[in-house]
Amino acid sequence: MSKSRLRALALSLTAVATLASCQVRPLYGGAEGTALNAKMHELAFSVPTTPVAQYVRNELIFLTSGGAGESINAKYDVDLSAFAVTSELLQDDSSDTASAGRTIVTADFALRRREDSKLIASGRRQATALLDFPSQEFAKLRAIRDAEQRASKEVAEIINADLAIALNKEPPLDLPEAPTE
């Protein structure tokens, strides 16, 4: 065999070995997905202190429970806090008013196991929503609230993925007993 064929064969074998070691799998697929869905239904969320935290909490409850509401027999607690900051972007020099802005929602979360208060995951996530400022003050306030809700929904989706990843790594709480011989 020529050197170029040997190189090609070696490269092919290396590629096959690399792909065979890849452990990518769907997050919600198969038996692991069923166990993960059960764990996602066992989350309890802290009481919100701001309207933005309420938006994020409501969306997380919907995402984690599939619309069934918050768990009664929760095995995990999620401490959640969130706030929003709206800033003006485009300034009209003639009238000294802004015509557009952005709202940034920042949420902090901490996932703990209830049985031993062990911290499983925590983090800070942000999302941005752009908005136009109308000339009427009430319409401007409504546009800001709409931007807060849109950004809150996006933050909740990111946190939901973070929670799913953390719970997927968590061993099952109810381990089956070892068979005796």
RAWO-V928107 format. One record per residue. OMEGA is omega in whole degrees, 0 to 359 (999 if undefined). Layout:
omega=[OMEGA OMEGA]
This chain:
omega=[180 181 181 177 177 177 180 178 179 179 179 179 177 179 179 179 179 180 180 180 180 183 177 178 180 183 185 185 172 181 178 179 177 178 179 178 178 179 180 178 182 181 172 184 181 179 182 180 179 176 180 177 177 177 182 181 180 180 178 177 179 182 185 183 183 179 183 181 183 183 176 182 184 176 180 176 175 174 188 172 182 176 181 175 178 180 180 182 184 183 175 185 184 182 180 175 179 178 180 180 177 176 178 176 179 180 174 178 175 180 180 174 183 188 180 180 179 177 182 180 174 179 177 181 180 173 183 174 178 181 174 178 175 182 179 185 180 178 178 178 179 178 178 179 178 178 177 180 179 180 178 178 179 178 180 179 178 179 177 178 177 179 180 179 181 180 179 178 183 178 180 181 180 180 177 181 180 180 177 182 999]
